[in-house]
Amino acid sequence: MKGFYWVLCGLLVLALFPAVSQAGIGSEFNGMGSFGGSLGVMRWFADSDAREYTAPPGDPIGGGGTAQIRPMLRASFRYRNTEKWVFCVDAGFGWNSYPDTDDLTLRVIPFTAGLERRIGEFSGATTYLGFGGGFYHWVLRRGRHVQLDPETYKELSSTEPGVYGSLTGEFHLSKNVSITTQTAVHFIYSVHSDDFKGTLGGNDIFAEMRLGLNCYFSPTTGFGSDEEESN
C-alpha cells in the first residue's frame, strides 16, 4: 500500500506542471544539450526471485517477501539533434527491499544510451517515445555484505546487457530550464545464469517512474540565452 501512495503523490505533482509550462518545443532548441538529474521510484517485476525473494532454508536473514517500491536516482545528458529526435545518456542507482528480511536489498546501477522520438504535445508537455540499451550492474546485499548463491556459492552480483523503452514528457519552464517526467521499463538479459543456479539466475525486468530537472546549454552561447549573447 505504501508503494501506491508514492505513485499517487507523483501523479498529483505532475498534474501541476501544465499550468506553469511554456509552449511546446520548437526549432530554437535544435543543437542544444542539457545536464540534469531526476528522482523517482522503481520496482523489480522479474525474474521470479527478484520479484518475490525466498531465502534459503535456515537462513537467519528471514523469509524474504515481495519486492517493495524504493527510490531510483538518475543523472542524465540530453542532446536535441532536431525537433523530433533527442539523444540521451543516463546513469543511475536504485534498489528494492523485502519486508520479511533483515536489511536485504537488491540494487541496480544502470548505464544506458538511447534515442527519444517526439510524438506530439499532451497536456502542456512535449511527449517522446524512447528506446535504447546499455549495461546494468545488480547486486544482492545484506547491509554491506554481498550475498552468495546457495548452490554455486558465488557472489550474487553481475554486470549484464539490457534494453529499455520509455515514455517521456518535457515541460519547459524557461529558455534554459525544463522539467521531465519519465516512465521506463528495462529488460536485463542474464549472461551469467550458470553462476546463479540457486537464485536470481533468470532474465530481469524492472520499471521506474521519475521526475527530473534539466538545464540546457548551447555550444556557442553556453548557459545563457541567444538574446543575452546578442546584447
RARA-V545187 format. One record per residue. SS is DSSP state (~ for helix, > for strand, _ for the rest). Layout:
# RARA-V545187
{{SS} {SS}}
This chain:
# RARA-V545187
{{_} {~} {~} {~} {~} {~} {~} {~} {~} {~} {~} {~} {~} {~} {_} {_} {~} {~} {~} {_} {_} {_} {_} {_} {_} {_} {~} {~} {~} {_} {_} {>} {>} {>} {>} {>} {>} {>} {>} {>} {>} {>} {>} {>} {>} {>} {_} {~} {~} {~} {~} {>} {>} {>} {_} {_} {_} {_} {_} {_} {_} {>} {>} {>} {>} {>} {>} {>} {_} {>} {>} {>} {>} {>} {>} {>} {>} {>} {>} {>} {_} {_} {_} {_} {>} {>} {>} {>} {>} {>} {>} {>} {>} {>} {>} {>} {>} {>} {>} {>} {>} {_} {_} {>} {>} {>} {>} {>} {>} {>} {>} {>} {>} {>} {>} {>} {>} {>} {>} {>} {>} {>} {_} {_} {>} {>} {>} {>} {>} {>} {>} {>} {>} {>} {>} {>} {>} {>} {>} {>} {>} {>} {_} {_} {>} {>} {_} {>} {_} {_} {_} {_} {_} {_} {>} {_} {>} {>} {>} {>} {>} {>} {>} {>} {>} {>} {>} {>} {>} {>} {>} {>} {_} {_} {_} {_} {>} {>} {>} {>} {>} {>} {>} {>} {>} {>} {>} {>} {_} {_} {_} {_} {~} {~} {~} {_} {_} {_} {_} {_} {_} {_} {_} {>} {>} {>} {>} {>} {>} {>} {>} {>} {>} {>} {>} {>} {>} {>} {_} {_} {_} {>} {_} {_} {_} {~} {~} {~} {~} {~} {_}}
